[in-house]
Each structure stands twice: as C-alpha cells, then as structure tokens.
C-alpha cells in the first residue's frame, strides 16, 4: 500500500472529521444525519491516519509528492557524438 495523500489532504480530512464529531457531541446533528456523517467521519479519520485513500487508487489519483525523475542523458550523448 503506497501513500497517496499529501499533508494538506490529511489535515483537511482530519479537520472535517473533527468538525463533524464536534457537531455530534454538541447535539447539533442527530438521527439519520448522525449515521451518515458518522460513517463519513470514520472513513476520513482512517484514511488520514494511514495516509492512503482507496478511492484515489481506484481512479489513479495521487496527491503525495512524487519521487524525482531521473533523466536519461544517453540519447543526448549519442546525438552529440554523431554531429
């Protein structure tokens, strides 16, 4: 499992989860809304803790920093020796 969340994604997910949890604890939300938002909080919290979002991998998204790409200069060397 590769990390596919950037730090900002983790912070946003954690913040949204905390806000929804506080709404529940303050009795602002209740009933079916609590169940729906509670499941969203659970998913957001778990994905932020493990820094991996399964939906990102399904759709081929990755917000984490990519490794530096090594450039292949072999083609440039071949061209310079021909001229």
Backbone atoms as SQL, in Angstrom:
CREATE TABLE atoms (id INTEGER PRIMARY KEY, chain TEXT, resi INTEGER, resn TEXT, atom TEXT, x REAL, y REAL, z REAL);
INSERT INTO atoms VALUES
  (1, 'A', 1, 'UNK', 'N', 0.847, -1.165, 0.000),
  (2, 'A', 1, 'UNK', 'CA', 0.000, 0.000, 0.000),
  (3, 'A', 1, 'UNK', 'C', 0.901, 1.240, 0.000),
  (4, 'A', 2, 'UNK', 'N', 0.796, 2.022, -1.056),
  (5, 'A', 2, 'UNK', 'CA', 1.600, 3.229, -1.180),
  (6, 'A', 2, 'UNK', 'C', 0.843, 4.420, -0.608),
  (7, 'A', 3, 'UNK', 'N', 1.589, 5.341, -0.057),
  (8, 'A', 3, 'UNK', 'CA', 0.984, 6.569, 0.457),
  (9, 'A', 3, 'UNK', 'C', 0.547, 7.408, -0.732),
  (10, 'A', 4, 'UNK', 'N', -0.726, 7.807, -0.749),
  (11, 'A', 4, 'UNK', 'CA', -1.189, 8.628, -1.856),
  (12, 'A', 4, 'UNK', 'C', -1.877, 9.910, -1.390),
  (13, 'A', 5, 'UNK', 'N', -1.665, 10.290, -0.132),
  (14, 'A', 5, 'UNK', 'CA', -2.213, 11.534, 0.389),
  (15, 'A', 5, 'UNK', 'C', -1.093, 12.477, 0.769),
  (16, 'A', 6, 'UNK', 'N', -1.262, 13.715, 0.409),
  (17, 'A', 6, 'UNK', 'CA', -0.313, 14.740, 0.784),
  (18, 'A', 6, 'UNK', 'C', -0.684, 15.271, 2.164),
  (19, 'A', 7, 'UNK', 'N', 0.202, 15.984, 2.790),
  (20, 'A', 7, 'UNK', 'CA', -0.009, 16.501, 4.140),
  (21, 'A', 7, 'UNK', 'C', -1.271, 17.362, 4.222),
  (22, 'A', 8, 'UNK', 'N', -1.514, 18.190, 3.206),
  (23, 'A', 8, 'UNK', 'CA', -2.685, 19.064, 3.221),
  (24, 'A', 8, 'UNK', 'C', -3.975, 18.251, 3.170),
  (25, 'A', 9, 'UNK', 'N', -3.982, 17.145, 2.416),
  (26, 'A', 9, 'UNK', 'CA', -5.150, 16.266, 2.375),
  (27, 'A', 9, 'UNK', 'C', -5.435, 15.676, 3.749),
  (28, 'A', 10, 'UNK', 'N', -4.381, 15.272, 4.425),
  (29, 'A', 10, 'UNK', 'CA', -4.526, 14.673, 5.751),
  (30, 'A', 10, 'UNK', 'C', -5.092, 15.696, 6.733),
  (31, 'A', 11, 'UNK', 'N', -4.589, 16.929, 6.668),
  (32, 'A', 11, 'UNK', 'CA', -5.066, 17.980, 7.568),
  (33, 'A', 11, 'UNK', 'C', -6.531, 18.308, 7.283),
  (34, 'A', 12, 'UNK', 'N', -6.893, 18.420, 6.013),
  (35, 'A', 12, 'UNK', 'CA', -8.281, 18.729, 5.652),
  (36, 'A', 12, 'UNK', 'C', -9.216, 17.616, 6.106),
  (37, 'A', 13, 'UNK', 'N', -8.839, 16.377, 5.851),
  (38, 'A', 13, 'UNK', 'CA', -9.670, 15.240, 6.269),
  (39, 'A', 13, 'UNK', 'C', -9.830, 15.204, 7.785),
  (40, 'A', 14, 'UNK', 'N', -8.756, 15.425, 8.507),
  (41, 'A', 14, 'UNK', 'CA', -8.817, 15.430, 9.969),
  (42, 'A', 14, 'UNK', 'C', -9.672, 16.569, 10.504),
  (43, 'A', 15, 'UNK', 'N', -9.571, 17.731, 9.877),
  (44, 'A', 15, 'UNK', 'CA', -10.356, 18.884, 10.304),
  (45, 'A', 15, 'UNK', 'C', -11.844, 18.656, 10.070),
  (46, 'A', 16, 'UNK', 'N', -12.194, 18.154, 8.896),
  (47, 'A', 16, 'UNK', 'CA', -13.604, 17.877, 8.593),
  (48, 'A', 16, 'UNK', 'C', -14.149, 16.821, 9.554),
  (49, 'A', 17, 'UNK', 'N', -13.370, 15.788, 9.815),
  (50, 'A', 17, 'UNK', 'CA', -13.798, 14.741, 10.753),
  (51, 'A', 17, 'UNK', 'C', -14.007, 15.317, 12.151),
  (52, 'A', 18, 'UNK', 'N', -13.110, 16.188, 12.588),
  (53, 'A', 18, 'UNK', 'CA', -13.236, 16.785, 13.919),
  (54, 'A', 18, 'UNK', 'C', -14.464, 17.693, 14.003),
  (55, 'A', 19, 'UNK', 'N', -14.727, 18.458, 12.948),
  (56, 'A', 19, 'UNK', 'CA', -15.897, 19.350, 12.945),
  (57, 'A', 19, 'UNK', 'C', -17.193, 18.542, 13.029),
  (58, 'A', 20, 'UNK', 'N', -17.273, 17.480, 12.242),
  (59, 'A', 20, 'UNK', 'CA', -18.482, 16.647, 12.271),
  (60, 'A', 20, 'UNK', 'C', -18.639, 15.983, 13.640),
  (61, 'A', 21, 'UNK', 'N', -17.528, 15.528, 14.218),
  (62, 'A', 21, 'UNK', 'CA', -17.589, 14.915, 15.548),
  (63, 'A', 21, 'UNK', 'C', -18.049, 15.928, 16.597),
  (64, 'A', 22, 'UNK', 'N', -17.577, 17.156, 16.489),
  (65, 'A', 22, 'UNK', 'CA', -17.999, 18.194, 17.434),
  (66, 'A', 22, 'UNK', 'C', -19.477, 18.540, 17.263),
  (67, 'A', 23, 'UNK', 'N', -19.967, 18.529, 16.025),
  (68, 'A', 23, 'UNK', 'CA', -21.395, 18.770, 15.787),
  (69, 'A', 23, 'UNK', 'C', -22.238, 17.689, 16.461),
  (70, 'A', 24, 'UNK', 'N', -21.758, 16.473, 16.411),
  (71, 'A', 24, 'UNK', 'CA', -22.475, 15.369, 17.069),
  (72, 'A', 24, 'UNK', 'C', -22.435, 15.525, 18.589),
  (73, 'A', 25, 'UNK', 'N', -21.266, 15.819, 19.115),
  (74, 'A', 25, 'UNK', 'CA', -21.127, 15.950, 20.572),
  (75, 'A', 25, 'UNK', 'C', -21.915, 17.133, 21.124),
  (76, 'A', 26, 'UNK', 'N', -22.118, 18.165, 20.313),
  (77, 'A', 26, 'UNK', 'CA', -22.884, 19.333, 20.749),
  (78, 'A', 26, 'UNK', 'C', -24.378, 19.153, 20.498),
  (79, 'A', 27, 'UNK', 'N', -24.780, 17.959, 20.064),
  (80, 'A', 27, 'UNK', 'CA', -26.180, 17.630, 19.765),
  (81, 'A', 27, 'UNK', 'C', -26.796, 18.529, 18.695),
  (82, 'A', 28, 'UNK', 'N', -25.985, 18.970, 17.753),
  (83, 'A', 28, 'UNK', 'CA', -26.478, 19.779, 16.646),
  (84, 'A', 28, 'UNK', 'C', -27.014, 18.877, 15.541),
  (85, 'A', 29, 'UNK', 'N', -26.397, 17.721, 15.383),
  (86, 'A', 29, 'UNK', 'CA', -26.887, 16.747, 14.407),
  (87, 'A', 29, 'UNK', 'C', -27.405, 15.523, 15.153),
  (88, 'A', 30, 'UNK', 'N', -28.428, 14.894, 14.581),
  (89, 'A', 30, 'UNK', 'CA', -28.976, 13.694, 15.216),
  (90, 'A', 30, 'UNK', 'C', -29.712, 12.863, 14.180),
  (91, 'A', 31, 'UNK', 'N', -30.118, 11.679, 14.560),
  (92, 'A', 31, 'UNK', 'CA', -30.897, 10.805, 13.684),
  (93, 'A', 31, 'UNK', 'C', -30.081, 10.220, 12.541),
  (94, 'A', 32, 'UNK', 'N', -30.713, 10.159, 11.389),
  (95, 'A', 32, 'UNK', 'CA', -30.073, 9.586, 10.201),
  (96, 'A', 32, 'UNK', 'C', -28.842, 10.381, 9.790),
  (97, 'A', 33, 'UNK', 'N', -28.913, 11.685, 9.978),
  (98, 'A', 33, 'UNK', 'CA', -27.760, 12.536, 9.655),
  (99, 'A', 33, 'UNK', 'C', -26.537, 12.099, 10.445),
  (100, 'A', 34, 'UNK', 'N', -26.739, 11.735, 11.691),
  (101, 'A', 34, 'UNK', 'CA', -25.632, 11.277, 12.532),
  (102, 'A', 34, 'UNK', 'C', -25.013, 10.001, 11.979),
  (103, 'A', 35, 'UNK', 'N', -25.832, 9.079, 11.542),
  (104, 'A', 35, 'UNK', 'CA', -25.310, 7.822, 10.992),
  (105, 'A', 35, 'UNK', 'C', -24.524, 8.057, 9.711),
  (106, 'A', 36, 'UNK', 'N', -25.062, 8.881, 8.833),
  (107, 'A', 36, 'UNK', 'CA', -24.385, 9.154, 7.558),
  (108, 'A', 36, 'UNK', 'C', -23.073, 9.903, 7.795),
  (109, 'A', 37, 'UNK', 'N', -23.147, 10.990, 8.554),
  (110, 'A', 37, 'UNK', 'CA', -21.934, 11.766, 8.813),
  (111, 'A', 37, 'UNK', 'C', -20.947, 10.996, 9.692),
  (112, 'A', 38, 'UNK', 'N', -21.444, 10.138, 10.566),
  (113, 'A', 38, 'UNK', 'CA', -20.560, 9.308, 11.391),
  (114, 'A', 38, 'UNK', 'C', -19.749, 8.338, 10.556),
  (115, 'A', 39, 'UNK', 'N', -20.383, 7.763, 9.549),
  (116, 'A', 39, 'UNK', 'CA', -19.633, 6.857, 8.669),
  (117, 'A', 39, 'UNK', 'C', -18.613, 7.630, 7.843),
  (118, 'A', 40, 'UNK', 'N', -18.961, 8.844, 7.430),
  (119, 'A', 40, 'UNK', 'CA', -18.003, 9.678, 6.695),
  (120, 'A', 40, 'UNK', 'C', -16.819, 10.034, 7.590),
  (121, 'A', 41, 'UNK', 'N', -17.106, 10.377, 8.855),
  (122, 'A', 41, 'UNK', 'CA', -16.035, 10.693, 9.807),
  (123, 'A', 41, 'UNK', 'C', -15.099, 9.504, 9.976),
  (124, 'A', 42, 'UNK', 'N', -15.666, 8.323, 10.083),
  (125, 'A', 42, 'UNK', 'CA', -14.854, 7.123, 10.255),
  (126, 'A', 42, 'UNK', 'C', -13.917, 6.921, 9.071),
  (127, 'A', 43, 'UNK', 'N', -14.445, 7.059, 7.867),
  (128, 'A', 43, 'UNK', 'CA', -13.620, 6.894, 6.657),
  (129, 'A', 43, 'UNK', 'C', -12.551, 7.979, 6.585),
  (130, 'A', 44, 'UNK', 'N', -12.932, 9.229, 6.823),
  (131, 'A', 44, 'UNK', 'CA', -11.961, 10.327, 6.775),
  (132, 'A', 44, 'UNK', 'C', -10.860, 10.142, 7.805),
  (133, 'A', 45, 'UNK', 'N', -11.235, 9.723, 9.007),
  (134, 'A', 45, 'UNK', 'CA', -10.244, 9.532, 10.063),
  (135, 'A', 45, 'UNK', 'C', -9.274, 8.405, 9.723),
  (136, 'A', 46, 'UNK', 'N', -9.808, 7.278, 9.278),
  (137, 'A', 46, 'UNK', 'CA', -8.944, 6.132, 8.957),
  (138, 'A', 46, 'UNK', 'C', -8.003, 6.465, 7.800),
  (139, 'A', 47, 'UNK', 'N', -8.528, 7.086, 6.743),
  (140, 'A', 47, 'UNK', 'CA', -7.668, 7.410, 5.601),
  (141, 'A', 47, 'UNK', 'C', -6.615, 8.450, 5.966),
  (142, 'A', 48, 'UNK', 'N', -6.935, 9.362, 6.871),
  (143, 'A', 48, 'UNK', 'CA', -5.925, 10.347, 7.264),
  (144, 'A', 48, 'UNK', 'C', -4.855, 9.723, 8.152),
  (145, 'A', 49, 'UNK', 'N', -5.216, 8.752, 8.962),
  (146, 'A', 49, 'UNK', 'CA', -4.238, 8.100, 9.839),
  (147, 'A', 49, 'UNK', 'C', -3.268, 7.236, 9.027),
  (148, 'A', 50, 'UNK', 'N', -3.784, 6.508, 8.035),
  (149, 'A', 50, 'UNK', 'CA', -2.912, 5.613, 7.270),
  (150, 'A', 50, 'UNK', 'C', -2.347, 6.272, 6.010),
  (151, 'A', 51, 'UNK', 'N', -2.740, 7.520, 5.736),
  (152, 'A', 51, 'UNK', 'CA', -2.253, 8.295, 4.578),
  (153, 'A', 51, 'UNK', 'C', -2.501, 7.585, 3.251),
  (154, 'A', 52, 'UNK', 'N', -3.588, 6.866, 3.179),
  (155, 'A', 52, 'UNK', 'CA', -3.928, 6.131, 1.963),
  (156, 'A', 52, 'UNK', 'C', -5.426, 6.216, 1.734),
  (157, 'A', 53, 'UNK', 'N', -5.818, 6.580, 0.520),
  (158, 'A', 53, 'UNK', 'CA', -7.229, 6.658, 0.170),
  (159, 'A', 53, 'UNK', 'C', -7.504, 5.649, -0.947),
  (160, 'A', 54, 'UNK', 'N', -8.314, 4.630, -0.690),
  (161, 'A', 54, 'UNK', 'CA', -8.604, 3.634, -1.716),
  (162, 'A', 54, 'UNK', 'C', -9.262, 4.226, -2.962),
  (163, 'A', 55, 'UNK', 'N', -10.082, 5.244, -2.791),
  (164, 'A', 55, 'UNK', 'CA', -10.728, 5.874, -3.953),
  (165, 'A', 55, 'UNK', 'C', -9.702, 6.539, -4.863),
  (166, 'A', 56, 'UNK', 'N', -8.645, 7.107, -4.273),
  (167, 'A', 56, 'UNK', 'CA', -7.588, 7.709, -5.080),
  (168, 'A', 56, 'UNK', 'C', -6.932, 6.648, -5.957),
  (169, 'A', 57, 'UNK', 'N', -6.668, 5.471, -5.388),
  (170, 'A', 57, 'UNK', 'CA', -6.002, 4.425, -6.167),
  (171, 'A', 57, 'UNK', 'C', -6.927, 3.854, -7.237),
  (172, 'A', 58, 'UNK', 'N', -8.234, 3.793, -6.965),
  (173, 'A', 58, 'UNK', 'CA', -9.178, 3.300, -7.968),
  (174, 'A', 58, 'UNK', 'C', -9.190, 4.213, -9.186),
  (175, 'A', 59, 'UNK', 'N', -9.181, 5.530, -8.936),
  (176, 'A', 59, 'UNK', 'CA', -9.230, 6.494, -10.029),
  (177, 'A', 59, 'UNK', 'C', -7.841, 6.917, -10.518),
  (178, 'A', 60, 'UNK', 'N', -6.789, 6.338, -9.952),
  (179, 'A', 60, 'UNK', 'CA', -5.427, 6.638, -10.396),
  (180, 'A', 60, 'UNK', 'C', -4.916, 7.992, -9.932),
  (181, 'A', 61, 'UNK', 'N', -5.449, 8.511, -8.843),
  (182, 'A', 61, 'UNK', 'CA', -5.019, 9.805, -8.326),
  (183, 'A', 61, 'UNK', 'C', -3.930, 9.613, -7.283),
  (184, 'A', 62, 'UNK', 'N', -3.096, 10.621, -7.152),
  (185, 'A', 62, 'UNK', 'CA', -2.039, 10.597, -6.147),
  (186, 'A', 62, 'UNK', 'C', -1.679, 12.039, -5.827),
  (187, 'A', 63, 'UNK', 'N', -1.936, 12.474, -4.620),
  (188, 'A', 63, 'UNK', 'CA', -1.620, 13.849, -4.257),
  (189, 'A', 63, 'UNK', 'C', -0.314, 13.950, -3.478),
  (190, 'A', 64, 'UNK', 'N', 0.317, 12.821, -3.200),
  (191, 'A', 64, 'UNK', 'CA', 1.592, 12.872, -2.489),
  (192, 'A', 64, 'UNK', 'C', 2.689, 13.301, -3.446),
  (193, 'A', 65, 'UNK', 'N', 3.757, 13.769, -2.884),
  (194, 'A', 65, 'UNK', 'CA', 4.870, 14.229, -3.719),
  (195, 'A', 65, 'UNK', 'C', 5.482, 13.033, -4.435),
  (196, 'A', 66, 'UNK', 'N', 5.721, 13.221, -5.699),
  (197, 'A', 66, 'UNK', 'CA', 6.309, 12.138, -6.480),
  (198, 'A', 66, 'UNK', 'C', 7.826, 12.186, -6.356),
  (199, 'A', 67, 'UNK', 'N', 8.436, 11.030, -6.517),
  (200, 'A', 67, 'UNK', 'CA', 9.886, 10.959, -6.460),
  (201, 'A', 67, 'UNK', 'C', 10.471, 11.702, -7.649),
  (202, 'A', 68, 'UNK', 'N', 11.687, 12.192, -7.460),
  (203, 'A', 68, 'UNK', 'CA', 12.356, 12.889, -8.556),
  (204, 'A', 68, 'UNK', 'C', 12.594, 11.914, -9.696),
  (205, 'A', 69, 'UNK', 'N', 12.333, 12.369, -10.880),
  (206, 'A', 69, 'UNK', 'CA', 12.517, 11.537, -12.058),
  (207, 'A', 69, 'UNK', 'C', 13.958, 11.660, -12.520),
  (208, 'A', 70, 'UNK', 'N', 14.597, 10.521, -12.696),
  (209, 'A', 70, 'UNK', 'CA', 15.956, 10.535, -13.205),
  (210, 'A', 70, 'UNK', 'C', 15.900, 10.691, -14.711),
  (211, 'A', 71, 'UNK', 'N', 16.653, 11.614, -15.195),
  (212, 'A', 71, 'UNK', 'CA', 16.659, 11.855, -16.632),
  (213, 'A', 71, 'UNK', 'C', 17.698, 10.970, -17.292),
  (214, 'A', 72, 'UNK', 'N', 17.345, 10.489, -18.443),
  (215, 'A', 72, 'UNK', 'CA', 18.245, 9.634, -19.187),
  (216, 'A', 72, 'UNK', 'C', 18.951, 10.491, -20.234),
  (217, 'A', 73, 'UNK', 'N', 20.253, 10.701, -20.051),
  (218, 'A', 73, 'UNK', 'CA', 21.014, 11.531, -20.956),
  (219, 'A', 73, 'UNK', 'C', 21.709, 10.712, -22.034),
  (220, 'A', 74, 'UNK', 'N', 21.438, 9.425, -22.095),
  (221, 'A', 74, 'UNK', 'CA', 22.128, 8.588, -23.073),
  (222, 'A', 74, 'UNK', 'C', 21.783, 8.998, -24.501),
  (223, 'A', 75, 'UNK', 'N', 20.564, 9.417, -24.764),
  (224, 'A', 75, 'UNK', 'CA', 20.176, 9.852, -26.088),
  (225, 'A', 75, 'UNK', 'C', 20.930, 11.127, -26.473),
  (226, 'A', 76, 'UNK', 'N', 21.100, 12.014, -25.530),
  (227, 'A', 76, 'UNK', 'CA', 21.827, 13.267, -25.801),
  (228, 'A', 76, 'UNK', 'C', 23.283, 12.979, -26.142),
  (229, 'A', 77, 'UNK', 'N', 23.893, 12.026, -25.464),
  (230, 'A', 77, 'UNK', 'CA', 25.282, 11.688, -25.728),
  (231, 'A', 77, 'UNK', 'C', 25.443, 11.080, -27.122),
  (232, 'A', 78, 'UNK', 'N', 24.515, 10.235, -27.531),
  (233, 'A', 78, 'UNK', 'CA', 24.577, 9.624, -28.848),
  (234, 'A', 78, 'UNK', 'C', 24.438, 10.679, -29.933),
  (235, 'A', 79, 'UNK', 'N', 23.570, 11.623, -29.753),
  (236, 'A', 79, 'UNK', 'CA', 23.365, 12.656, -30.732),
  (237, 'A', 79, 'UNK', 'C', 24.590, 13.548, -30.841),
  (238, 'A', 80, 'UNK', 'N', 25.215, 13.840, -29.732),
  (239, 'A', 80, 'UNK', 'CA', 26.380, 14.741, -29.756),
  (240, 'A', 80, 'UNK', 'C', 27.584, 14.060, -30.403),
  (241, 'A', 81, 'UNK', 'N', 27.689, 12.724, -30.350),
  (242, 'A', 81, 'UNK', 'CA', 28.818, 12.056, -30.980),
  (243, 'A', 81, 'UNK', 'C', 28.623, 11.923, -32.490),
  (244, 'A', 82, 'UNK', 'N', 27.387, 11.928, -32.956),
  (245, 'A', 82, 'UNK', 'CA', 27.140, 11.829, -34.388),
  (246, 'A', 82, 'UNK', 'C', 27.432, 13.133, -35.115),
  (247, 'A', 83, 'UNK', 'N', 27.254, 14.261, -34.460),
  (248, 'A', 83, 'UNK', 'CA', 27.440, 15.534, -35.150),
  (249, 'A', 83, 'UNK', 'C', 28.818, 16.045, -35.061);
